[in-house]
Structure formats: structure tokens, C-alpha cells
Amino acid sequence: MSRADSQRYLKLLEFTEVRRRIESTFEAFEPSVEEIAVDRALRRIAAEDVISELEIPGQTVSAMDGYALRLSDLDGASPEVPRTFRIKGDLYPNSDANPVRVEGGEAVHVSTGAPIPEGCDAVVRMEETRLLEGRVQVARTVERWKNISLKGEDIHKGQLVLKKRKIIGPADIALLIAVGRKRVKVFKDPVVGILSVGNELRAFDPEEVESLGHTTTNNYANLLGGFLQELGLEVRLAGIAKDDPSDIAAHLRKALKDADAIITVGGSSVGQRDYTPDAVLLAGSEARTIFHGVKVVPIRPTGMAVVGGKPVIVVPGHSVSATLAFFEIVLPAINLLSGLSFGARQPSIRARAKGSFSNDRPLKALMLARLERASNSRGEFMAVPLGWGSNMTSNLSLAHGFVRLASHETITDGEEVEVRLLGTDVLSDVV
């Protein structure tokens, strides 16, 4: 296979067209569904709308520790003219309020969550009262229903409490449990395989003592696998294929048996040993190319094919390029496989440029950025450019995100810029 043969696949497309092709590929796809226990649903994607069958709270309760009373009895209360009430018992969250009825000049001690006795329409907080031998003194008035949670105030029966395709978080789990749900339907997460390509690569071995000649320890699988694991996905390493179409295709055929999608790293361009795009088409009888080539630096040789109905995403064999291709191409495709939208799980923030972001190329570009807190009191973020270099892993370890630049665009020092984050937890070291 000549280099000229390989080049026919590298047809640079605008990112908008790449997105259209990816979305078109998955438009009829619907992930499989499974039903799991609610307390095991963290980070899973809801496959159903959940409607509450309960009122929360189920009865009118106190929102504070204090004294429940009739608001009319507090009329005109002040430090100069306090009102004094006879304490008529205590109520707690597990108490039955039905036998308790408050008359004029009476109050009931209530703890947070306790039912409100009949006749009461306000609760005065404990710290705003004074105890006087079986009586309680109040020196101010409050609003009607103050410090009270009315029946159904939090959740009413028939309310949507979980929307289909939402990523389930801790608060969602708490809410589902509160409305009595024990199980919830979720989409099955895709299993993603990673195949590294290159004669120079060797597998990472923590027990290895000496380096093995002119070889490079493969860190691409760990890099991209880490991003996938942060999403809660299962990753299966498909090993290292040689720079040989037959070997790449053989590895792919094996990997596709155990995964829902494959990422290949390396051999994606048009060099003499860049066989991956062609080899993908040898991996199955129904293989087809969706695209190969993006008008964005440094992810130009990124591509995608479908083999046996499963996506194979081809990314460049450099750490920065592979990372940026992951967030711009791989993650959106995985989102669609997961039951999410193309643009899901792509957080970004606004920041001020600290230095210049400049792209003198005729193509769009992605540039890594490190974030700092501004020295002013407004709590702004500052975005520091980390320069170019598709295999500058040291820059990648410093980066919190990246900036999209149009062709021949320069963002000058002090200008506002949008920084797409490299994950959801990357800001933990920005102080």
C-alpha cells in the first residue's frame, strides 16, 4: 500500500461537518437499558422519566427547632411588650400531632421535622424565645407559615423528579429514595477498548528494571483510559499493534468482540507507516469510513469508521493531539453511545487571558491553557497559554483546559476567553 493510496482518506473537513457526520451515524442508536438499585446509580444515565407518587413532606412539618403557635397570638409582640405562652407538650418527627390542638395563649415545642399541630400557622425559632418555668416568652412577631414546610412543598405528587438522559448525581439518588423509588432504569455504559499502534511501543510493566533499547513505553492507553475512567466507564486495553495493516486489523477484530467502541492511537496520518485508517477497513466486511481529517490543529489526522456497527475512532499518536482529539471527537461520540447529547460532559469557564493566544495558521487550532486565580477580589480566572507542541506531555500535565482559536486569530492579554476544561475535576489545584 503506497502513501498515495493512504492519502485519499485524509480529506480535511470543517468541524461542523465532522459533528454532523458523527451525529448522523448515531441518530438511530439507542443504548440498551438495565434496571439497577437506586443506591448504585451514581454517574449512570437515566433511561426513564421518574414521576413522584408521593408528597414531600407528606404532612406539614416544622423546618426549625422552636415553638409552634397561632400567629394571631403574636400580634404586637416586641422586646418592650413580649408575649408569653403556656407550653403544651413536645412534638418530634415520629410524633402523632392529631391529639394536640393549640388554643389561644398556648405553644408546642417542635423539633425539626415534627408535625405542626392543628391551629398553628407559625414557628418561632428556639433562639428567639426565652423559657420561664413552663412557659415560653416571645419578643417579636414572625410571618405566617414562617419556619414551616407545608405538605408537598418540596415535591408534589405527579412531579418530574428525574429526567431521562440526566447523569444521576448524589442529590438525584437522595431524591429518588425520598420519593420511595428502590430501582431505576439506566442506559448501559459502553465498554471502550483502546488499541495502540507503533513498532516503537512496548507495554508498561511496573516490574521492568531496565529500558529496552530504542523503544517507548506506551502511555497513550493510560492517558485516554484515565479520561474514560473519570467518566465511570469500563476500559479494555487491546494491546499494541505493529505498523502493519494485517496486524492492526487482527487486533481490531479481537478487540471489537469485547467492546462497544474502539479508540486507536497512532498511525493515523499519511506517513509511510501510517496504516491505521486503511487497516480499520480490513477489520470487517461492513467497515466504512465516516471521515478522516479535521480542519483543526493539532487533531487533523483524526478519523472515525464503523466496523460491524461499532465505531472505531482513529486519533493521532502524540499525547497532546490524542488528548485534544479525545475531548473534541471521542467524548462526543461516546456521549451519543451512552444516551447523551453530542455536547454533554463538556464543561467550560470564562477567563481573562494572561498572555497572548495566537494562531497564525489558515486552519482553526486548539491551544492548551493553565488556569490561575486573579489577584483581584472578583475571583476571576486567568488563562495562561502553554504554547504549541503536539507531544509536550509536560504541558499537558500543567493544563486545565484548552482554547479554540479561529484561523489567524489572536486573543490578546486581558481579553476574555472561553476555556474548555479537560474533565470535571481539573480545577481542584487552582487556588
Phi and psi in degrees as a GROMACS rama.xvg file:
@    title "Ramachandran Plot"
@    xaxis  label "Phi"
@    yaxis  label "Psi"
@TYPE xy
-85.4657  164.606  SER-2
-63.4419  -36.0271  ARG-3
-61.849  -38.2064  ALA-4
-62.1551  -43.32  ASP-5
-65.5452  -36.4551  SER-6
-63.6753  -21.0913  GLN-7
-64.86  -17.2867  ARG-8
-87.2509  -20.8997  TYR-9
-87.3671  83.346  LEU-10
-114.127  104.19  LYS-11
-65.0867  127.503  LEU-12
-115.686  149.874  LEU-13
-63.2956  149.581  GLU-14
-60.2104  -34.3383  PHE-15
-60.6043  -37.4401  THR-16
-72.3988  -38.3927  GLU-17
-59.6594  -45.9679  VAL-18
-61.0036  -43.8498  ARG-19
-58.9162  -41.8622  ARG-20
-68.5223  -40.0534  ARG-21
-64.1035  -48.2789  ILE-22
-63.4929  -38.2902  GLU-23
-63.9461  -37.128  SER-24
-62.8039  -33.9911  THR-25
-105.117  6.07488  PHE-26
-62.3254  -28.8491  GLU-27
-98.3894  3.37203  ALA-28
-83.2922  135.505  PHE-29
-134.413  119.788  GLU-30
-62.3901  157.012  PRO-31
-66.2171  156.215  SER-32
-118.627  142.094  VAL-33
-135.842  155.697  GLU-34
-108.754  126.733  GLU-35
-130.699  164.673  ILE-36
-63.7084  139.823  ALA-37
-55.7287  -39.8027  VAL-38
-74.9144  0.95942  ASP-39
-113.993  14.9858  ARG-40
-97.8379  6.91812  ALA-41
-59.5469  131.611  LEU-42
71.6166  -0.560555  ARG-43
-80.0382  166.593  ARG-44
-109.68  121.851  ILE-45
-62.2995  134.549  ALA-46
-108.195  12.8792  ALA-47
-153.214  154.635  GLU-48
-80.979  133.918  ASP-49
-110.575  123.432  VAL-50
-108.245  131.104  ILE-51
-70.9593  136.251  SER-52
-101.906  5.13146  GLU-53
-125.638  161.005  LEU-54
-96.1318  133.907  GLU-55
-125.927  120.325  ILE-56
-69.4009  159.344  PRO-57
-74.9897  -13.4159  GLY-58
-149.562  165.806  GLN-59
-71.7534  125.723  THR-60
-133.259  165.088  VAL-61
-77.7741  137.735  SER-62
-94.962  -0.905042  ALA-63
-144.708  160.871  MET-64
-77.5181  127.813  ASP-65
176.894  -146.578  GLY-66
-130.362  125.499  TYR-67
-87.4764  136.68  ALA-68
-156.388  178.609  LEU-69
-90.0923  127.945  ARG-70
-61.0072  -32.1744  LEU-71
-61.6763  -27.608  SER-72
-75.1033  -12.3981  ASP-73
-95.2845  -1.43732  LEU-74
-53.9729  121.767  ASP-75
83.5568  4.40978  GLY-76
-63.8398  138.503  ALA-77
-158.302  168.846  SER-78
-58.1017  -31.5617  PRO-79
-78.7419  -32.7119  GLU-80
-128.876  74.6769  VAL-81
-72.0573  159.736  PRO-82
-109.437  139.025  ARG-83
-115.924  135.698  THR-84
-125.159  145.223  PHE-85
-80.6438  130.96  ARG-86
-80.6795  121.076  ILE-87
-110.336  65.1306  LYS-88
91.3509  -178.92  GLY-89
-128.495  143.826  ASP-90
-128.301  141.471  LEU-91
-127.593  171.145  TYR-92
-54.6783  -29.9735  PRO-93
-96.7373  11.8602  ASN-94
-82.4211  156.814  SER-95
-100.532  116.189  ASP-96
-84.9656  -10.1887  ALA-97
-57.0897  -40.7098  ASN-98
-72.3151  -11.693  PRO-99
-96.975  122.936  VAL-100
-131.289  129.126  ARG-101
-94.4965  130.399  VAL-102
-104.052  179.222  GLU-103
-58.7013  134.886  GLY-104
80.0063  9.15687  GLY-105
-114.215  155.383  GLU-106
-143.798  155.447  ALA-107
-122.434  130.565  VAL-108
-70.1524  128.365  HIS-109
-129.049  136.902  VAL-110
-94.0159  166.52  SER-111
-58.6679  127.491  THR-112
92.664  -6.10954  GLY-113
-73.8519  147.471  ALA-114
-66.0472  146.966  PRO-115
-87.3443  124.317  ILE-116
-68.6033  156.957  PRO-117
-58.6978  136.587  GLU-118
96.7377  -16.1875  GLY-119
-91.3695  140.618  CYS-120
-136.552  21.2873  ASP-121
-162.609  153.965  ALA-122
-127.838  128.399  VAL-123
-97.1337  127.556  VAL-124
-60.6838  148.315  ARG-125
-53.9  -42.9431  MET-126
-72.0188  -6.82304  GLU-127
-103.724  16.115  GLU-128
-126.181  170.323  THR-129
-138.672  127.175  ARG-130
-85.4061  136.108  LEU-131
-138.214  82.7793  LEU-132
47.0173  70.9657  GLU-133
81.1479  1.29225  GLY-134
-125.997  162.009  ARG-135
-127.474  135.974  VAL-136
-109.293  133.627  GLN-137
-123.255  128.144  VAL-138
-110.788  21.4043  ALA-139
-158.293  157.351  ARG-140
-94.3796  165.715  THR-141
-134.293  174.85  VAL-142
-82.6029  156.638  GLU-143
-61.8038  137.462  ARG-144
64.2822  16.826  TRP-145
-63.715  135.197  LYS-146
62.5908  27.9195  ASN-147
-125.862  136.207  ILE-148
-102.198  114.628  SER-149
-74.6811  154.216  LEU-150
-54.8847  128.605  LYS-151
74.3454  7.43833  GLY-152
-65.9327  -36.4344  GLU-153
-80.8731  -56.7326  ASP-154
-133.231  130.12  ILE-155
-103.454  154.588  HIS-156
-60.2475  133.089  LYS-157
91.8857  -0.979801  GLY-158
-80.3442  141.561  GLN-159
-73.91  119.401  LEU-160
-110.277  -14.8046  VAL-161
-149.538  124.253  LEU-162
-94.5612  139.537  LYS-163
-55.3655  138.696  LYS-164
77.64  11.5787  ARG-165
-84.9209  139.27  LYS-166
-74.9486  122.464  ILE-167
-77.7787  122.895  ILE-168
-108.214  177.795  GLY-169
-56.4021  -40.7322  PRO-170
-66.8219  -34.8087  ALA-171
-64.3192  -41.0292  ASP-172
-63.4411  -43.9051  ILE-173
-60.8662  -40.346  ALA-174
-68.4088  -42.1024  LEU-175
-61.5922  -42.3331  LEU-176
-63.8848  -39.8495  ILE-177
-62.5023  -35.3807  ALA-178
-91.5974  10.2576  VAL-179
90.0886  9.4218  GLY-180
-79.5765  134.077  ARG-181
-105.524  -26.877  LYS-182
-135.31  156.601  ARG-183
-144.433  145.173  VAL-184
-85.0207  132.014  LYS-185
-133.145  157.037  VAL-186
-76.3849  143.369  PHE-187
-69.4861  131.823  LYS-188
-69.3127  139.685  ASP-189
-70.4621  142.672  PRO-190
-89.7626  128.512  VAL-191
-115.103  126.862  VAL-192
-98.0829  150.02  GLY-193
-126.102  121.664  ILE-194
-114.53  120.86  LEU-195
-93.772  145.471  SER-196
-127.985  128.97  VAL-197
156.752  129.354  GLY-198
-61.0079  -27.7026  ASN-199
-81.6684  -8.49729  GLU-200
-88.9495  145.133  LEU-201
-131.588  154.338  ARG-202
-70.2865  147.089  ALA-203
-67.8817  129.182  PHE-204
-132.88  107.306  ASP-205
-63.6226  -16.8238  PRO-206
-92.5114  -4.79692  GLU-207
-70.6059  132.953  GLU-208
-95.4038  -45.7315  VAL-209
-113.209  151.376  GLU-210
-73.2981  152.819  SER-211
-106.414  79.1653  LEU-212
59.4507  -140.592  GLY-213
-87.106  61.701  HIS-214
-126.481  163.553  THR-215
-124.813  129.946  THR-216
-67.7959  128.926  THR-217
-72.029  113.165  ASN-218
-110.97  -0.251565  ASN-219
-66.3697  -40.6969  TYR-220
-62.7848  -40.2425  ALA-221
-67.3109  -38.5864  ASN-222
-63.3532  -59.5995  LEU-223
-71.9582  -34.502  LEU-224
-61.574  -36.1839  GLY-225
-63.2827  -42.784  GLY-226
-61.9661  -39.6853  PHE-227
-67.9209  -40.7173  LEU-228
-66.3774  -30.8819  GLN-229
-63.8664  -24.3459  GLU-230
-84.575  -3.83605  LEU-231
85.6376  16.0087  GLY-232
-92.8206  154.363  LEU-233
-84.8992  131.497  GLU-234
-115.505  135.349  VAL-235
-122.902  120.094  ARG-236
-79.0618  128.244  LEU-237
-100.742  12.9163  ALA-238
84.2994  -161.418  GLY-239
-123.722  125.042  ILE-240
-98.3837  147.97  ALA-241
-73.1784  164.932  LYS-242
-75.7672  69.0251  ASP-243
-149.139  124.993  ASP-244
-54.8583  -40.3742  PRO-245
-66.8754  -40.8142  SER-246
-68.5304  -41.1598  ASP-247
-61.948  -46.0847  ILE-248
-63.111  -39.4881  ALA-249
-64.2799  -44.2497  ALA-250
-60.6651  -41.3425  HIS-251
-64.2153  -45.1508  LEU-252
-58.3485  -41.1985  ARG-253
-67.638  -43.9538  LYS-254
-66.0371  -36.8449  ALA-255
-66.6266  -18.0951  LEU-256
-69.7117  -27.8906  LYS-257
-115.508  6.04564  ASP-258
-137.255  158.136  ALA-259
-93.4798  -17.0682  ASP-260
-155.438  150.892  ALA-261
-125.645  137.317  ILE-262
-108.783  125.801  ILE-263
-103.91  140.118  THR-264
-122.808  116.336  VAL-265
107.734  154.657  GLY-266
65.462  29.3035  GLY-267
-97.4597  -9.13611  SER-268
-94.0464  -143.703  SER-269
-122.796  22.895  VAL-270
-71.4354  172.673  GLY-271
-63.7439  -25.13  GLN-272
-112.739  18.5378  ARG-273
-91.3288  84.5147  ASP-274
-99.4397  -8.58441  TYR-275
-57.8262  -49.0033  THR-276
-57.7242  -39.273  PRO-277
-72.4305  -38.3448  ASP-278
-65.8375  -32.6544  ALA-279
-58.0839  -37.8829  VAL-280
-73.1854  -12.7163  LEU-281
-90.2782  -6.6731  LEU-282
-80.6594  -13.027  ALA-283
-163.053  153.588  GLY-284
-69.4014  -23.8565  SER-285
-108.121  26.135  GLU-286
-72.8735  140.981  ALA-287
-147.677  145.916  ARG-288
-84.0485  131.736  THR-289
-89.8176  -44.8899  ILE-290
-164.987  159.295  PHE-291
-150.909  102.059  HIS-292
123.291  125.307  GLY-293
-127.836  136.304  VAL-294
-79.403  55.0546  LYS-295
-143.229  128.503  VAL-296
-89.9684  135.851  VAL-297
-105.07  32.4836  PRO-298
-107.152  21.9077  ILE-299
-51.0866  -45.9176  ARG-300
-83.877  18.1959  PRO-301
-74.1341  144.418  THR-302
-152.396  174.583  GLY-303
-147.006  140.043  MET-304
-130.639  167.885  ALA-305
-121.601  126.024  VAL-306
-124.873  117.477  VAL-307
59.2043  33.2939  GLY-308
81.9373  0.576612  GLY-309
-112.715  140.343  LYS-310
-76.438  139.117  PRO-311
-120.505  115.639  VAL-312
-105.189  122.426  ILE-313
-99.8887  118.138  VAL-314
-121.442  157.519  VAL-315
-65.3714  155.97  PRO-316
-93.4353  42.8139  GLY-317
-129.815  147.199  HIS-318
-61.9816  -46.9083  SER-319
-67.9807  -46.6754  VAL-320
-60.3313  -43.3455  SER-321
-63.4548  -41.4317  ALA-322
-64.1769  -47.9137  THR-323
-66.4877  -36.4494  LEU-324
-65.0691  -34.95  ALA-325
-60.2256  -49.6157  PHE-326
-75.3367  -28.0862  PHE-327
-89.5382  -31.5247  GLU-328
-119.5  -52.8844  ILE-329
-65.9247  -51.8753  VAL-330
-58.3322  -46.5909  LEU-331
-58.1098  -38.7755  PRO-332
-65.9418  -42.3172  ALA-333
-64.0041  -36.8462  ILE-334
-56.4988  -47.6834  ASN-335
-64.2214  -37.0577  LEU-336
-66.7136  -24.8052  LEU-337
-90.3714  -7.77657  SER-338
97.9972  9.23385  GLY-339
-102.161  176.388  LEU-340
-83.4335  164.345  SER-341
-53.5318  -42.9907  PHE-342
-91.5383  9.35612  GLY-343
-69.7531  161.393  ALA-344
53.1257  40.4285  ARG-345
-130.074  69.5046  GLN-346
-70.4756  149.833  PRO-347
-146.249  162.335  SER-348
-135.624  161.255  ILE-349
-94.4176  140.27  ARG-350
-145.421  171.041  ALA-351
-102.646  132.603  ARG-352
-65.8606  131.065  ALA-353
-112.378  84.6818  LYS-354
114.203  -177.514  GLY-355
-108.902  131.664  SER-356
-100.241  114.778  PHE-357
-132.033  134.632  SER-358
-127.599  106.465  ASN-359
-93.8585  10.1423  ASP-360
-86.5085  159.64  ARG-361
-78.3105  -3.53899  PRO-362
-107.218  159.693  LEU-363
-65.8656  159.915  LYS-364
-145.538  156.249  ALA-365
-117.754  130.716  LEU-366
-129.099  128.739  MET-367
-65.0079  149.195  LEU-368
-140.905  142.708  ALA-369
-104.69  141.459  ARG-370
-104.75  141.633  LEU-371
-132.34  159.768  GLU-372
-83.7443  137.85  ARG-373
-69.6881  153.625  ALA-374
-77.9675  -10.09  SER-375
-77.8499  177.516  ASN-376
-89.7603  2.14509  SER-377
-86.0513  -5.69024  ARG-378
71.0519  24.8095  GLY-379
-71.6271  157.947  GLU-380
-96.5431  146.102  PHE-381
-113.122  135.457  MET-382
-105.137  118.983  ALA-383
-103.735  120.692  VAL-384
-66.1217  140.458  PRO-385
-106.579  7.08896  LEU-386
79.1398  178.42  GLY-387
-94.0529  166.767  TRP-388
138.096  104.145  GLY-389
-70.6826  -14.4592  SER-390
-126.02  29.4425  ASN-391
-87.3488  81.1839  MET-392
-62.905  -29.7725  THR-393
-63.3417  -39.7962  SER-394
-64.9076  -39.9094  ASN-395
-61.6737  -36.8643  LEU-396
-70.4498  -20.7807  SER-397
-90.2266  -19.3708  LEU-398
-77.2133  143.934  ALA-399
-104.83  -18.4715  HIS-400
-173.395  -163.547  GLY-401
-145.992  160.057  PHE-402
-115.244  136.16  VAL-403
-89.1821  130.515  ARG-404
-122.783  134.487  LEU-405
-73.215  167.381  ALA-406
-61.3698  135.183  SER-407
57.98  29.2777  HIS-408
-96.5718  142.196  GLU-409
-128.813  128.17  THR-410
-105.085  114.656  ILE-411
-85.6359  164.981  THR-412
-53.891  128.715  ASP-413
93.5374  -14.2105  GLY-414
-72.827  152.956  GLU-415
-77.0342  141.677  GLU-416
-143.533  146.864  VAL-417
-94.2153  128.396  GLU-418
-112.607  116.665  VAL-419
-79.8481  124.389  ARG-420
-80.3691  146.057  LEU-421
-88.3703  63.2071  LEU-422
111.587  179.596  GLY-423
-97.693  -14.389  THR-424
-112.478  13.5815  ASP-425
-75.9065  -13.2  VAL-426
-88.0518  4.59381  LEU-427
-63.1515  -24.011  SER-428
-102.056  7.822  ASP-429
-91.6414  113.696  VAL-430
